[in-house]
């Protein structure tokens, strides 16, 4: 059947694309200690969620950047975090910032390690974008490569639309050995992101395999 | 927390629901009412009755115009290529009609009163008969007055003649819609008088007390303050907001908790239809990625995403494969984020998914206003207060800078804005989705599964501007509303042409062309996504290629019902090959630096009175 041929052909193309050559979900450790523009990162398991109150209870491992031992803690999450995407039992990575008023740390971004890979990778990319934006807002340099955030005080985030995180599928954390990841700083990261945003969207291949031909 | 009050409320809601469930088709009933899947009605002959019905939504009673007594109407299901007969009986005291949205029917079966047929008179029956060469997820709705707002819509699925390339273990139809307990004519007339009438998150003292009781006084005060602070003009995003609307999935409000059941590891196909009158939705299932396999009924190459914006009248088919046995929320959030509707996808009946909090409202940017950031002094814009935008005089923006844009449509009271800089926004996910912490679908990601049937280069181009005056609630194409239009837009049978839409307004418009699919220009590919409806973002310039292969008169309009009602509609006439040429086409030479529309030839005949072309099929 002609139709199934074209689908098969498409499947072959997918398989041949770099995105498909990558595998494994070793991102768990890969990103754990990476420096998100100096902001502390935590890892743990969701113990309880209160979506209405934007609150998550997390059993986290030690967070060296804050000199915190492993323990169970309640965190407030900022508005950008969609807690309804998580469930108790999810293993998560989360980015923390200090709320100067309450002197407490709150979750700025959170990604589930138990989420399907595509979602997890996209989430981690967005987390890094959040970290960069926060660093820029607080005047900290995040070694942003050629991007001069100082020149964009009134930065319209709309202007960042050109930065295509959907295209970051090509960037797989799984690619990196933990050591690489640790060594990787924002400069490299941003360069990668910039590079991926330059790629024409047509190159982007769906990550999900849907082999219709076998049906 | 399980308080006595909550218990009582739950019990009351359950009681109301039991009473109302008889009105719902089996497939739309929630799991608690026994629905475990879609009740399929397939066949070649359908009897449909349009009438008045009482409905129960979110525990409240309302009055609806329904098909066969249900809201939404029954799921009509038949097979590709088979001839079907649909007898529609009108029991109303006013004319009605059914338009088969996206179906390639002969034009006199298209169901648009005044364009393709006279309409269905009160107490009479009209028989539709056609066979269509397509399959997929579609829908049907009234094209008469504002009946669509009152419930006159339903899903329609055409199964492929051969094997479906998309295989799933089970499937669910999700009909998204907006419901109002107010009469739509009242809503419309209020918009005409004051476009900002629904701008405010109008909440009553009663709401306040209720919220204060549930959330505490401090939280409620903070909530009100934050809404107040955030309040820019939603007119710029949605004309009608959750202050009037209750958003529905399969006729159910969030409280009704419509539930779809799955087993862990299954492939589930969701057929999502936006059957709203006025609401563009953002659809997502937090924590569960979706693989888009079809858009507007036609298969696309699978693309994984986490959220998509679905314009009024668009449809998407997605595959989800939950591997964890937990409830997921099916969330349809209005584009202005004034409200949302949540249903449940769960491993068993009786579970309620946790609804996400409403996200922060998106704000329009200078890009949306058609003002190029790069060409402007950023420093001077820092102090610009978006909160003051509702009162901003858009007329003042029609400055000299607009001229280089080369627009040639009519200026005047009906046009309050011209996008000075129009850009391609096909690679953007849509208003408010740029900053979500996950992937959001962009049109540029879509590729047709099969090669486009016609890959000729367009032999002709035309440009159509989407125009409006928000303050006066006037909406039009090229500055001329339908009642003043001088003639149809002419296509010639067999020709391939490129239509470029330029959105001169600050609103997102879902534009629908009847009678033919068009190929969205997303790059140099022969697998362009084929659609019947396309979202045109504020200040966007977007093109599609279309082959005029179906002779007849076809409606072409904004699918926001009140915009269409206000005049954002025209007729596309596909003239048969042998027709006498020389018809006056105001759009024929519609290119920049053209003469003004007013210099065009006078109307040769009224466009809405059954234009008859010799030789049409």
Boltz contact constraints between the chains, C-beta under 6 A:
constraints:
  - contact:
      token1: [A, 10]
      token2: [B, 301]
      max_distance: 6.0
  - contact:
      token1: [A, 51]
      token2: [B, 354]
      max_distance: 6.0
  - contact:
      token1: [A, 79]
      token2: [B, 360]
      max_distance: 6.0
  - contact:
      token1: [A, 82]
      token2: [B, 286]
      max_distance: 6.0
  - contact:
      token1: [A, 82]
      token2: [B, 356]
      max_distance: 6.0
  - contact:
      token1: [A, 84]
      token2: [B, 286]
      max_distance: 6.0
  - contact:
      token1: [A, 84]
      token2: [B, 329]
      max_distance: 6.0
  - contact:
      token1: [A, 84]
      token2: [B, 354]
      max_distance: 6.0
  - contact:
      token1: [A, 84]
      token2: [B, 356]
      max_distance: 6.0
  - contact:
      token1: [A, 85]
      token2: [B, 286]
      max_distance: 6.0
  - contact:
      token1: [A, 85]
      token2: [B, 287]
      max_distance: 6.0
  - contact:
      token1: [A, 87]
      token2: [B, 326]
      max_distance: 6.0
  - contact:
      token1: [A, 116]
      token2: [B, 289]
      max_distance: 6.0
  - contact:
      token1: [A, 118]
      token2: [B, 289]
      max_distance: 6.0
  - contact:
      token1: [A, 118]
      token2: [B, 304]
      max_distance: 6.0
  - contact:
      token1: [A, 119]
      token2: [B, 289]
      max_distance: 6.0
  - contact:
      token1: [A, 119]
      token2: [B, 306]
      max_distance: 6.0
  - contact:
      token1: [A, 122]
      token2: [B, 438]
      max_distance: 6.0
  - contact:
      token1: [A, 122]
      token2: [B, 439]
      max_distance: 6.0
  - contact:
      token1: [A, 123]
      token2: [B, 437]
      max_distance: 6.0
  - contact:
      token1: [A, 123]
      token2: [B, 438]
      max_distance: 6.0
  - contact:
      token1: [A, 126]
      token2: [B, 437]
      max_distance: 6.0
  - contact:
      token1: [A, 154]
      token2: [B, 378]
      max_distance: 6.0
  - contact:
      token1: [A, 154]
      token2: [B, 382]
      max_distance: 6.0
  - contact:
      token1: [A, 156]
      token2: [B, 365]
      max_distance: 6.0
  - contact:
      token1: [A, 158]
      token2: [B, 365]
      max_distance: 6.0
  - contact:
      token1: [A, 158]
      token2: [B, 367]
      max_distance: 6.0
  - contact:
      token1: [A, 159]
      token2: [B, 373]
      max_distance: 6.0
  - contact:
      token1: [A, 161]
      token2: [B, 428]
      max_distance: 6.0
  - contact:
      token1: [A, 161]
      token2: [B, 434]
      max_distance: 6.0
  - contact:
      token1: [A, 166]
      token2: [B, 439]
      max_distance: 6.0
  - contact:
      token1: [A, 201]
      token2: [B, 427]
      max_distance: 6.0
  - contact:
      token1: [A, 201]
      token2: [B, 444]
      max_distance: 6.0
  - contact:
      token1: [A, 202]
      token2: [B, 523]
      max_distance: 6.0
  - contact:
      token1: [A, 206]
      token2: [B, 302]
      max_distance: 6.0
  - contact:
      token1: [A, 206]
      token2: [B, 303]
      max_distance: 6.0
  - contact:
      token1: [A, 206]
      token2: [B, 304]
      max_distance: 6.0
  - contact:
      token1: [A, 207]
      token2: [B, 304]
      max_distance: 6.0
  - contact:
      token1: [A, 208]
      token2: [B, 291]
      max_distance: 6.0
  - contact:
      token1: [A, 208]
      token2: [B, 302]
      max_distance: 6.0
  - contact:
      token1: [A, 208]
      token2: [B, 304]
      max_distance: 6.0
  - contact:
      token1: [A, 210]
      token2: [B, 302]
      max_distance: 6.0
  - contact:
      token1: [A, 212]
      token2: [B, 165]
      max_distance: 6.0
  - contact:
      token1: [A, 215]
      token2: [B, 167]
      max_distance: 6.0
